[in-house]
């Protein structure tokens, strides 16, 4: 009876270890997804700023030439 109980306990512990590894993997994936979203947002903002700056350059060049 004791051996059976030990086997069940070992099986339970192995199951918990597997679930813990899965959870850690999912947390890494979620963290990576969040970082990708953050960097995409940052890139989009920087592209807008760059586009605006490029549109202003000809006007500033004209003013400097005058």
Secondary structure per residue as TSV (DSSP state, phi and psi in degrees):
chain	resnum	aa	ss	phi	psi
A	1	X	-	360.0	-41.9
A	2	X	H	-65.1	-41.3
A	3	X	H	-61.8	-41.0
A	4	X	H	-62.2	-41.5
A	5	X	H	-64.8	-40.7
A	6	X	H	-64.4	-40.8
A	7	X	H	-62.1	-43.9
A	8	X	H	-62.3	-41.4
A	9	X	H	-65.2	-42.8
A	10	X	H	-63.0	-42.5
A	11	X	H	-62.2	-42.3
A	12	X	H	-63.0	-44.2
A	13	X	H	-63.1	-43.4
A	14	X	H	-61.4	-40.0
A	15	X	H	-63.2	-43.8
A	16	X	H	-64.5	-39.3
A	17	X	H	-62.4	-41.9
A	18	X	H	-63.6	-43.4
A	19	X	H	-64.1	-38.2
A	20	X	H	-63.9	-43.3
A	21	X	H	-62.2	-42.8
A	22	X	H	-60.8	-43.1
A	23	X	H	-63.8	-43.3
A	24	X	H	-62.4	-41.1
A	25	X	H	-62.6	-44.6
A	26	X	H	-62.8	-39.6
A	27	X	H	-62.6	-39.6
A	28	X	H	-64.4	-42.0
A	29	X	H	-64.0	-45.1
A	30	X	H	-62.6	-42.5
A	31	X	H	-61.3	-41.2
A	32	X	H	-65.8	-42.7
A	33	X	H	-61.2	-41.4
A	34	X	H	-64.4	-39.9
A	35	X	H	-65.6	-41.3
A	36	X	H	-61.3	-44.2
A	37	X	H	-62.0	-43.2
A	38	X	H	-61.5	-45.0
A	39	X	H	-69.1	-35.8
A	40	X	H	-61.5	-43.0
A	41	X	H	-64.2	-43.4
A	42	X	H	-63.1	-43.6
A	43	X	H	-62.0	-44.2
A	44	X	H	-60.7	-44.1
A	45	X	H	-63.3	-43.5
A	46	X	H	-67.4	-33.2
A	47	X	H	-67.1	-39.0
A	48	X	H	-64.0	-45.4
A	49	X	H	-61.3	-43.0
A	50	X	H	-63.5	-41.2
A	51	X	H	-62.4	-43.5
A	52	X	H	-63.5	-43.1
A	53	X	H	-63.4	-40.1
A	54	X	H	-64.1	-35.4
A	55	X	H	-69.8	-28.7
A	56	X	H	-82.2	-23.1
A	57	X	H	-57.6	-48.4
A	58	X	H	-59.3	-40.0
A	59	X	H	-63.9	-42.5
A	60	X	H	-67.9	-38.0
A	61	X	H	-62.2	-41.2
A	62	X	H	-61.3	-46.4
A	63	X	H	-62.1	-38.8
A	64	X	H	-69.5	-32.8
A	65	X	H	-73.1	-26.4
A	66	X	-	-74.5	360.0
